[in-house]
Amino acid sequence: MPPCGADGSARICGRLAPSPTGYAHLGNAWAFLLAWLAARARKGVLILRLEDIDPQRSRPEFAAALLEDLRWLGLDWDQGPDVGGPLGPYEQSRRGAAYAEALARLEAAGLTYPCFCTRKELRLLAAAPHVDDAGAPYPGTCRELNAAQREALFRSGRRAAVRLRCPGESVEFEDALLGPQSFRLEECGGDFALRRSDGVVAYQLAVAVDDALMGVNQVVRGRDILPSTPRQIAPRPTTVSPMIRQASPMTTMPVPPLI
Ligand code: GLU
């Protein structure tokens, strides 16, 4: 069964992607209502995907409450953890094999490097100007370490995150409200993490893989997280097969502020 946006039709495939790290708030309700309308107005397919990748912050009771609240709002979805579907599992916590495969592809293509910077070291950079949700820009400290330096750091017991070696060229995409967008990843936080040093897959990689494999071709998200879009498009060509890549060009739509 091809992913929903990859069946050869121009059908819209949108997604509701709550992170069960707390109870629903007004911002969630607003974003999900607009995502639902944007898909349903064009007879599109909607997938509900639980973004419960962070084991420290995600809780099953929040997931259950979020689904209940979305139903209470009158929203529905065609595929999801509670209704099933051909592209599951629909919980990121159960999709580790797909993320590991994508990371292996990126590593094999030479697009990643281990990063030994500690949280403390990175926090010292926090005073630097940063772009929206991208956090402090990563200055590329570990990008050019040679094999011997990496080996020495591993031997000293340092654990490494895995970062994407971000391409220098711009990432372009169409935003249905803001028009054509062009971002250089340097402006969006630089080389970002694909896997944390504790082994947990990073949010940006999980979303890039899931959106591609599920054929999502329309993403409605808050204006504040627009810089996530280029970071999720950049690794995409290497994370999935060429067939899936061609099938799902992605459009985004920013959610305007509620007030
Ligand atoms: N899981 C994210 C959230 O709830 C979704 C963000 C997005 O990709 O639009 O904030």
py3Dmol code that shows the C-alpha trace and the ligand (Angstrom):
import py3Dmol

protein = """\
ATOM      1  CA  MET A   1       0.000   0.000   0.000  1.00  0.00           C
ATOM      2  CA  PRO A   2       1.591   3.342  -1.004  1.00  0.00           C
ATOM      3  CA  PRO A   3       1.692   6.182   1.533  1.00  0.00           C
ATOM      4  CA  CYS A   4      -1.501   8.218   1.454  1.00  0.00           C
ATOM      5  CA  GLY A   5       0.000  11.159  -0.421  1.00  0.00           C
ATOM      6  CA  ALA A   6       1.945   8.861  -2.729  1.00  0.00           C
ATOM      7  CA  ASP A   7      -0.838   7.046  -4.540  1.00  0.00           C
ATOM      8  CA  GLY A   8      -0.367   8.960  -7.780  1.00  0.00           C
ATOM      9  CA  SER A   9      -3.246  11.332  -7.078  1.00  0.00           C
ATOM     10  CA  ALA A  10      -2.882  14.960  -6.112  1.00  0.00           C
ATOM     11  CA  ARG A  11      -4.816  14.221  -2.954  1.00  0.00           C
ATOM     12  CA  ILE A  12      -3.946  16.276   0.077  1.00  0.00           C
ATOM     13  CA  CYS A  13      -2.500  14.284   2.935  1.00  0.00           C
ATOM     14  CA  GLY A  14      -2.343  16.286   6.142  1.00  0.00           C
ATOM     15  CA  ARG A  15      -1.509  15.351   9.672  1.00  0.00           C
ATOM     16  CA  LEU A  16      -2.364  16.156  13.236  1.00  0.00           C
ATOM     17  CA  ALA A  17       0.813  15.546  15.235  1.00  0.00           C
ATOM     18  CA  PRO A  18       0.340  16.205  18.942  1.00  0.00           C
ATOM     19  CA  SER A  19       3.205  15.752  21.385  1.00  0.00           C
ATOM     20  CA  PRO A  20       1.731  14.130  24.521  1.00  0.00           C
ATOM     21  CA  THR A  21       3.873  16.114  26.932  1.00  0.00           C
ATOM     22  CA  GLY A  22       0.964  17.872  28.608  1.00  0.00           C
ATOM     23  CA  TYR A  23      -2.737  18.550  28.272  1.00  0.00           C
ATOM     24  CA  ALA A  24      -4.100  20.294  25.170  1.00  0.00           C
ATOM     25  CA  HIS A  25      -3.922  24.075  25.204  1.00  0.00           C
ATOM     26  CA  LEU A  26      -5.572  26.730  23.087  1.00  0.00           C
ATOM     27  CA  GLY A  27      -2.642  26.854  20.655  1.00  0.00           C
ATOM     28  CA  ASN A  28      -2.985  23.115  19.967  1.00  0.00           C
ATOM     29  CA  ALA A  29      -6.717  23.441  19.420  1.00  0.00           C
ATOM     30  CA  TRP A  30      -6.220  26.333  16.992  1.00  0.00           C
ATOM     31  CA  ALA A  31      -3.431  24.623  15.021  1.00  0.00           C
ATOM     32  CA  PHE A  32      -5.260  21.305  14.825  1.00  0.00           C
ATOM     33  CA  LEU A  33      -8.546  22.912  13.792  1.00  0.00           C
ATOM     34  CA  LEU A  34      -6.786  24.722  10.930  1.00  0.00           C
ATOM     35  CA  ALA A  35      -4.895  21.569   9.898  1.00  0.00           C
ATOM     36  CA  TRP A  36      -8.172  19.633   9.888  1.00  0.00           C
ATOM     37  CA  LEU A  37      -9.966  22.316   7.852  1.00  0.00           C
ATOM     38  CA  ALA A  38      -7.073  22.619   5.369  1.00  0.00           C
ATOM     39  CA  ALA A  39      -7.255  18.900   4.613  1.00  0.00           C
ATOM     40  CA  ARG A  40     -11.000  18.318   4.828  1.00  0.00           C
ATOM     41  CA  ALA A  41     -11.867  21.393   2.701  1.00  0.00           C
ATOM     42  CA  ARG A  42     -10.071  19.670  -0.165  1.00  0.00           C
ATOM     43  CA  LYS A  43     -11.320  16.165   0.574  1.00  0.00           C
ATOM     44  CA  GLY A  44      -7.874  15.224   1.829  1.00  0.00           C
ATOM     45  CA  VAL A  45      -6.732  12.394   4.040  1.00  0.00           C
ATOM     46  CA  LEU A  46      -5.781  13.104   7.661  1.00  0.00           C
ATOM     47  CA  ILE A  47      -3.361  11.120   9.755  1.00  0.00           C
ATOM     48  CA  LEU A  48      -3.081  11.450  13.508  1.00  0.00           C
ATOM     49  CA  ARG A  49       0.466  10.759  14.628  1.00  0.00           C
ATOM     50  CA  LEU A  50       1.506  10.838  18.282  1.00  0.00           C
ATOM     51  CA  GLU A  51       4.891  12.524  18.612  1.00  0.00           C
ATOM     52  CA  ASP A  52       5.823  10.724  21.819  1.00  0.00           C
ATOM     53  CA  ILE A  53       9.492  10.301  20.974  1.00  0.00           C
ATOM     54  CA  ASP A  54      10.837  11.911  24.131  1.00  0.00           C
ATOM     55  CA  PRO A  55      10.667   9.237  26.851  1.00  0.00           C
ATOM     56  CA  GLN A  56      11.283  11.767  29.652  1.00  0.00           C
ATOM     57  CA  ARG A  57       8.424  14.113  28.735  1.00  0.00           C
ATOM     58  CA  SER A  58       5.741  11.992  27.010  1.00  0.00           C
ATOM     59  CA  ARG A  59       3.072  10.289  29.077  1.00  0.00           C
ATOM     60  CA  PRO A  60       0.290   7.887  27.993  1.00  0.00           C
ATOM     61  CA  GLU A  61      -2.307   9.753  30.065  1.00  0.00           C
ATOM     62  CA  PHE A  62      -1.563  12.959  28.139  1.00  0.00           C
ATOM     63  CA  ALA A  63      -1.900  11.046  24.838  1.00  0.00           C
ATOM     64  CA  ALA A  64      -5.302   9.677  25.855  1.00  0.00           C
ATOM     65  CA  ALA A  65      -6.461  13.122  27.026  1.00  0.00           C
ATOM     66  CA  LEU A  66      -5.269  14.803  23.792  1.00  0.00           C
ATOM     67  CA  LEU A  67      -7.181  12.363  21.602  1.00  0.00           C
ATOM     68  CA  GLU A  68     -10.281  12.783  23.748  1.00  0.00           C
ATOM     69  CA  ASP A  69     -10.053  16.585  23.535  1.00  0.00           C
ATOM     70  CA  LEU A  70      -9.555  16.551  19.755  1.00  0.00           C
ATOM     71  CA  ARG A  71     -12.646  14.359  19.390  1.00  0.00           C
ATOM     72  CA  TRP A  72     -14.531  16.688  21.724  1.00  0.00           C
ATOM     73  CA  LEU A  73     -13.605  19.549  19.379  1.00  0.00           C
ATOM     74  CA  GLY A  74     -15.315  17.624  16.572  1.00  0.00           C
ATOM     75  CA  LEU A  75     -12.154  16.675  14.689  1.00  0.00           C
ATOM     76  CA  ASP A  76     -11.680  13.276  13.086  1.00  0.00           C
ATOM     77  CA  TRP A  77      -8.891  11.433  11.293  1.00  0.00           C
ATOM     78  CA  ASP A  78      -8.645   8.565   8.824  1.00  0.00           C
ATOM     79  CA  GLN A  79      -5.586   6.861  10.263  1.00  0.00           C
ATOM     80  CA  GLY A  80      -4.152   6.957  13.757  1.00  0.00           C
ATOM     81  CA  PRO A  81      -3.235   4.981  16.865  1.00  0.00           C
ATOM     82  CA  ASP A  82      -6.861   4.491  17.856  1.00  0.00           C
ATOM     83  CA  VAL A  83      -8.360   3.828  14.386  1.00  0.00           C
ATOM     84  CA  GLY A  84      -5.410   1.960  12.808  1.00  0.00           C
ATOM     85  CA  GLY A  85      -4.444   2.168   9.149  1.00  0.00           C
ATOM     86  CA  PRO A  86      -1.948   0.795   6.639  1.00  0.00           C
ATOM     87  CA  LEU A  87       0.968   3.067   7.534  1.00  0.00           C
ATOM     88  CA  GLY A  88       1.265   2.476  11.255  1.00  0.00           C
ATOM     89  CA  PRO A  89       2.416   2.335  13.875  1.00  0.00           C
ATOM     90  CA  TYR A  90       1.179   5.884  14.475  1.00  0.00           C
ATOM     91  CA  GLU A  91       3.167   6.455  17.671  1.00  0.00           C
ATOM     92  CA  GLN A  92       6.712   7.678  17.140  1.00  0.00           C
ATOM     93  CA  SER A  93       7.820   5.669  20.167  1.00  0.00           C
ATOM     94  CA  ARG A  94       7.085   2.529  18.101  1.00  0.00           C
ATOM     95  CA  ARG A  95       8.816   3.634  14.893  1.00  0.00           C
ATOM     96  CA  GLY A  96      12.433   3.319  16.036  1.00  0.00           C
ATOM     97  CA  ALA A  97      13.381   0.863  13.267  1.00  0.00           C
ATOM     98  CA  ALA A  98      12.452   3.368  10.528  1.00  0.00           C
ATOM     99  CA  TYR A  99      14.503   6.098  12.232  1.00  0.00           C
ATOM    100  CA  ALA A 100      17.515   3.804  12.671  1.00  0.00           C
ATOM    101  CA  GLU A 101      17.370   2.882   8.984  1.00  0.00           C
ATOM    102  CA  ALA A 102      17.170   6.535   7.929  1.00  0.00           C
ATOM    103  CA  LEU A 103      20.070   7.466  10.201  1.00  0.00           C
ATOM    104  CA  ALA A 104      22.143   4.622   8.743  1.00  0.00           C
ATOM    105  CA  ARG A 105      21.469   5.968   5.234  1.00  0.00           C
ATOM    106  CA  LEU A 106      22.542   9.452   6.252  1.00  0.00           C
ATOM    107  CA  GLU A 107      25.666   8.093   7.943  1.00  0.00           C
ATOM    108  CA  ALA A 108      26.533   5.969   4.897  1.00  0.00           C
ATOM    109  CA  ALA A 109      26.194   9.064   2.704  1.00  0.00           C
ATOM    110  CA  GLY A 110      28.717  10.922   4.897  1.00  0.00           C
ATOM    111  CA  LEU A 111      26.120  13.487   5.941  1.00  0.00           C
ATOM    112  CA  THR A 112      26.509  13.112   9.692  1.00  0.00           C
ATOM    113  CA  TYR A 113      29.182  13.491  12.362  1.00  0.00           C
ATOM    114  CA  PRO A 114      29.436  12.710  16.056  1.00  0.00           C
ATOM    115  CA  CYS A 115      29.193  15.712  18.364  1.00  0.00           C
ATOM    116  CA  PHE A 116      30.775  15.492  21.811  1.00  0.00           C
ATOM    117  CA  CYS A 117      29.691  18.898  23.100  1.00  0.00           C
ATOM    118  CA  THR A 118      28.016  18.640  26.471  1.00  0.00           C
ATOM    119  CA  ARG A 119      24.749  20.335  27.332  1.00  0.00           C
ATOM    120  CA  LYS A 120      26.722  22.659  29.570  1.00  0.00           C
ATOM    121  CA  GLU A 121      29.042  23.648  26.729  1.00  0.00           C
ATOM    122  CA  LEU A 122      26.070  24.267  24.497  1.00  0.00           C
ATOM    123  CA  ARG A 123      24.283  26.256  27.211  1.00  0.00           C
ATOM    124  CA  LEU A 124      27.174  28.690  27.282  1.00  0.00           C
ATOM    125  CA  LEU A 125      26.177  29.598  23.748  1.00  0.00           C
ATOM    126  CA  ALA A 126      22.610  30.306  24.747  1.00  0.00           C
ATOM    127  CA  ALA A 127      23.225  34.012  25.013  1.00  0.00           C
ATOM    128  CA  ALA A 128      23.944  34.141  21.268  1.00  0.00           C
ATOM    129  CA  PRO A 129      21.102  35.400  19.078  1.00  0.00           C
ATOM    130  CA  HIS A 130      18.937  32.594  17.830  1.00  0.00           C
ATOM    131  CA  VAL A 131      16.224  32.006  15.297  1.00  0.00           C
ATOM    132  CA  ASP A 132      12.757  31.128  16.569  1.00  0.00           C
ATOM    133  CA  ASP A 133      12.656  27.549  17.867  1.00  0.00           C
ATOM    134  CA  ALA A 134      16.061  26.619  16.500  1.00  0.00           C
ATOM    135  CA  GLY A 135      17.797  27.391  19.787  1.00  0.00           C
ATOM    136  CA  ALA A 136      21.308  28.785  19.993  1.00  0.00           C
ATOM    137  CA  PRO A 137      23.101  28.288  16.698  1.00  0.00           C
ATOM    138  CA  TYR A 138      25.530  25.382  16.807  1.00  0.00           C
ATOM    139  CA  PRO A 139      28.966  26.753  15.884  1.00  0.00           C
ATOM    140  CA  GLY A 140      30.205  23.509  14.295  1.00  0.00           C
ATOM    141  CA  THR A 141      32.702  22.720  17.082  1.00  0.00           C
ATOM    142  CA  CYS A 142      32.831  18.975  16.299  1.00  0.00           C
ATOM    143  CA  ARG A 143      32.292  19.184  12.542  1.00  0.00           C
ATOM    144  CA  GLU A 144      35.921  18.960  11.498  1.00  0.00           C
ATOM    145  CA  LEU A 145      37.326  16.650  14.177  1.00  0.00           C
ATOM    146  CA  ASN A 146      39.527  14.032  12.582  1.00  0.00           C
ATOM    147  CA  ALA A 147      39.246  10.285  13.172  1.00  0.00           C
ATOM    148  CA  ALA A 148      41.981  10.266  15.834  1.00  0.00           C
ATOM    149  CA  GLN A 149      40.352  13.101  17.795  1.00  0.00           C
ATOM    150  CA  ARG A 150      36.979  11.337  17.686  1.00  0.00           C
ATOM    151  CA  GLU A 151      38.526   8.069  18.792  1.00  0.00           C
ATOM    152  CA  ALA A 152      40.253   9.808  21.721  1.00  0.00           C
ATOM    153  CA  LEU A 153      36.987  11.424  22.831  1.00  0.00           C
ATOM    154  CA  PHE A 154      35.094   8.125  22.639  1.00  0.00           C
ATOM    155  CA  ARG A 155      37.884   6.455  24.633  1.00  0.00           C
ATOM    156  CA  SER A 156      37.697   9.129  27.321  1.00  0.00           C
ATOM    157  CA  GLY A 157      34.089   8.063  27.877  1.00  0.00           C
ATOM    158  CA  ARG A 158      32.374  11.009  26.182  1.00  0.00           C
ATOM    159  CA  ARG A 159      29.045  10.116  24.628  1.00  0.00           C
ATOM    160  CA  ALA A 160      28.259  11.613  21.253  1.00  0.00           C
ATOM    161  CA  ALA A 161      25.131  13.006  19.672  1.00  0.00           C
ATOM    162  CA  VAL A 162      24.835  12.681  15.891  1.00  0.00           C
ATOM    163  CA  ARG A 163      24.468  15.878  13.874  1.00  0.00           C
ATOM    164  CA  LEU A 164      23.522  16.505  10.271  1.00  0.00           C
ATOM    165  CA  ARG A 165      26.265  18.130   8.222  1.00  0.00           C
ATOM    166  CA  CYS A 166      23.932  20.775   6.862  1.00  0.00           C
ATOM    167  CA  PRO A 167      24.275  21.649   3.199  1.00  0.00           C
ATOM    168  CA  GLY A 168      25.335  25.225   2.443  1.00  0.00           C
ATOM    169  CA  GLU A 169      22.756  25.822  -0.236  1.00  0.00           C
ATOM    170  CA  SER A 170      19.277  27.128   0.473  1.00  0.00           C
ATOM    171  CA  VAL A 171      16.302  24.883   1.125  1.00  0.00           C
ATOM    172  CA  GLU A 172      13.249  26.019  -0.803  1.00  0.00           C
ATOM    173  CA  PHE A 173       9.601  25.193  -0.294  1.00  0.00           C
ATOM    174  CA  GLU A 174       6.214  26.632  -0.964  1.00  0.00           C
ATOM    175  CA  ASP A 175       4.182  28.048   1.876  1.00  0.00           C
ATOM    176  CA  ALA A 176       0.513  28.250   1.005  1.00  0.00           C
ATOM    177  CA  LEU A 177       0.073  31.560   2.848  1.00  0.00           C
ATOM    178  CA  LEU A 178       3.514  33.178   2.852  1.00  0.00           C
ATOM    179  CA  GLY A 179       4.491  32.137  -0.692  1.00  0.00           C
ATOM    180  CA  PRO A 180       7.860  30.726  -1.810  1.00  0.00           C
ATOM    181  CA  GLN A 181      10.287  30.274   1.092  1.00  0.00           C
ATOM    182  CA  SER A 182      14.037  29.989   1.021  1.00  0.00           C
ATOM    183  CA  PHE A 183      16.152  29.309   4.126  1.00  0.00           C
ATOM    184  CA  ARG A 184      19.836  28.637   4.641  1.00  0.00           C
ATOM    185  CA  LEU A 185      20.181  26.114   7.428  1.00  0.00           C
ATOM    186  CA  GLU A 186      22.892  28.228   8.991  1.00  0.00           C
ATOM    187  CA  GLU A 187      20.150  30.754   9.706  1.00  0.00           C
ATOM    188  CA  CYS A 188      18.068  28.029  11.376  1.00  0.00           C
ATOM    189  CA  GLY A 189      20.512  26.907  14.038  1.00  0.00           C
ATOM    190  CA  GLY A 190      23.173  25.268  11.850  1.00  0.00           C
ATOM    191  CA  ASP A 191      24.046  21.553  12.030  1.00  0.00           C
ATOM    192  CA  PHE A 192      21.237  20.105  14.113  1.00  0.00           C
ATOM    193  CA  ALA A 193      21.041  16.881  16.112  1.00  0.00           C
ATOM    194  CA  LEU A 194      19.563  13.760  14.539  1.00  0.00           C
ATOM    195  CA  ARG A 195      20.158  11.634  17.612  1.00  0.00           C
ATOM    196  CA  ARG A 196      20.800  12.774  21.151  1.00  0.00           C
ATOM    197  CA  SER A 197      23.808  11.566  23.100  1.00  0.00           C
ATOM    198  CA  ASP A 198      21.492   9.337  25.193  1.00  0.00           C
ATOM    199  CA  GLY A 199      20.478   7.503  22.002  1.00  0.00           C
ATOM    200  CA  VAL A 200      17.025   9.086  21.650  1.00  0.00           C
ATOM    201  CA  VAL A 201      16.212  10.024  18.065  1.00  0.00           C
ATOM    202  CA  ALA A 202      15.813  13.755  17.649  1.00  0.00           C
ATOM    203  CA  TYR A 203      12.434  15.225  16.820  1.00  0.00           C
ATOM    204  CA  GLN A 204      13.540  16.712  13.476  1.00  0.00           C
ATOM    205  CA  LEU A 205      14.703  13.358  12.103  1.00  0.00           C
ATOM    206  CA  ALA A 206      11.623  11.483  13.314  1.00  0.00           C
ATOM    207  CA  VAL A 207       9.290  14.006  11.680  1.00  0.00           C
ATOM    208  CA  ALA A 208      11.239  14.074   8.400  1.00  0.00           C
ATOM    209  CA  VAL A 209      11.102  10.275   8.170  1.00  0.00           C
ATOM    210  CA  ASP A 210       7.466   9.984   9.182  1.00  0.00           C
ATOM    211  CA  ASP A 211       6.178  12.705   6.879  1.00  0.00           C
ATOM    212  CA  ALA A 212       8.022  11.112   3.951  1.00  0.00           C
ATOM    213  CA  LEU A 213       6.952   7.512   4.692  1.00  0.00           C
ATOM    214  CA  MET A 214       3.361   8.506   5.376  1.00  0.00           C
ATOM    215  CA  GLY A 215       3.141  10.617   2.203  1.00  0.00           C
ATOM    216  CA  VAL A 216       2.287  13.784   4.111  1.00  0.00           C
ATOM    217  CA  ASN A 217       2.225  16.603   1.577  1.00  0.00           C
ATOM    218  CA  GLN A 218       0.625  19.366   3.618  1.00  0.00           C
ATOM    219  CA  VAL A 219       1.904  20.523   6.999  1.00  0.00           C
ATOM    220  CA  VAL A 220       0.016  23.157   8.966  1.00  0.00           C
ATOM    221  CA  ARG A 221       2.113  24.503  11.819  1.00  0.00           C
ATOM    222  CA  GLY A 222       2.626  27.584  13.942  1.00  0.00           C
ATOM    223  CA  ARG A 223       4.437  30.497  12.335  1.00  0.00           C
ATOM    224  CA  ASP A 224       6.971  30.294  15.181  1.00  0.00           C
ATOM    225  CA  ILE A 225       8.127  26.874  14.020  1.00  0.00           C
ATOM    226  CA  LEU A 226       8.368  27.673  10.310  1.00  0.00           C
ATOM    227  CA  PRO A 227      12.194  27.198  10.530  1.00  0.00           C
ATOM    228  CA  SER A 228      11.534  23.540  11.361  1.00  0.00           C
ATOM    229  CA  THR A 229      10.341  23.005   7.795  1.00  0.00           C
ATOM    230  CA  PRO A 230      13.720  23.468   6.035  1.00  0.00           C
ATOM    231  CA  ARG A 231      15.353  21.298   8.696  1.00  0.00           C
ATOM    232  CA  GLN A 232      12.867  18.525   7.978  1.00  0.00           C
ATOM    233  CA  ILE A 233      13.212  18.845   4.207  1.00  0.00           C
ATOM    234  CA  ALA A 234      17.051  18.871   4.180  1.00  0.00           C
ATOM    235  CA  PRO A 235      17.680  15.256   5.292  1.00  0.00           C
ATOM    236  CA  ARG A 236      14.680  13.890   3.437  1.00  0.00           C
ATOM    237  CA  PRO A 237      16.335  12.894   0.121  1.00  0.00           C
ATOM    238  CA  THR A 238      18.619  10.494   1.938  1.00  0.00           C
ATOM    239  CA  THR A 239      16.236   9.151   4.541  1.00  0.00           C
ATOM    240  CA  VAL A 240      13.761   7.489   2.192  1.00  0.00           C
ATOM    241  CA  SER A 241      13.743   5.753  -1.181  1.00  0.00           C
ATOM    242  CA  PRO A 242      13.667   7.873  -4.376  1.00  0.00           C
ATOM    243  CA  MET A 243      10.139   6.637  -5.148  1.00  0.00           C
ATOM    244  CA  ILE A 244       8.694   8.021  -1.929  1.00  0.00           C
ATOM    245  CA  ARG A 245      10.759  11.186  -2.235  1.00  0.00           C
ATOM    246  CA  GLN A 246       9.263  12.059  -5.616  1.00  0.00           C
ATOM    247  CA  ALA A 247       5.759  11.229  -4.557  1.00  0.00           C
ATOM    248  CA  SER A 248       5.369  13.733  -1.775  1.00  0.00           C
ATOM    249  CA  PRO A 249       6.348  17.316  -2.480  1.00  0.00           C
ATOM    250  CA  MET A 250       5.544  19.240   0.673  1.00  0.00           C
ATOM    251  CA  THR A 251       3.542  22.411   1.104  1.00  0.00           C
ATOM    252  CA  THR A 252       3.261  24.149   4.420  1.00  0.00           C
ATOM    253  CA  MET A 253       0.799  26.586   5.865  1.00  0.00           C
ATOM    254  CA  PRO A 254       1.590  28.695   8.912  1.00  0.00           C
ATOM    255  CA  VAL A 255      -0.939  29.044  11.670  1.00  0.00           C
ATOM    256  CA  PRO A 256      -1.602  32.715  12.337  1.00  0.00           C
ATOM    257  CA  PRO A 257      -1.586  33.778  15.994  1.00  0.00           C
ATOM    258  CA  LEU A 258      -4.873  33.303  17.760  1.00  0.00           C
ATOM    259  CA  ILE A 259      -4.942  36.792  19.190  1.00  0.00           C
TER     260      ILE A 259
END
"""
ligand_1 = """\
10
LIG
N 4.457 17.587 17.724
C 4.650 18.967 17.417
C 3.889 19.803 18.422
O 2.947 19.322 19.028
C 4.179 19.250 16.004
C 4.865 20.387 15.432
C 4.806 20.381 13.885
O 5.505 19.600 13.260
O 4.052 21.132 13.320
O 4.252 20.938 18.657
"""
view = py3Dmol.view(width=600, height=400)
view.addModel(protein, "pdb")
view.setStyle({"model": 0}, {"cartoon": {"style": "trace"}})
view.addModel(ligand_1, "xyz")
view.setStyle({"model": 1}, {"stick": {}})
view.zoomTo()
view.show()
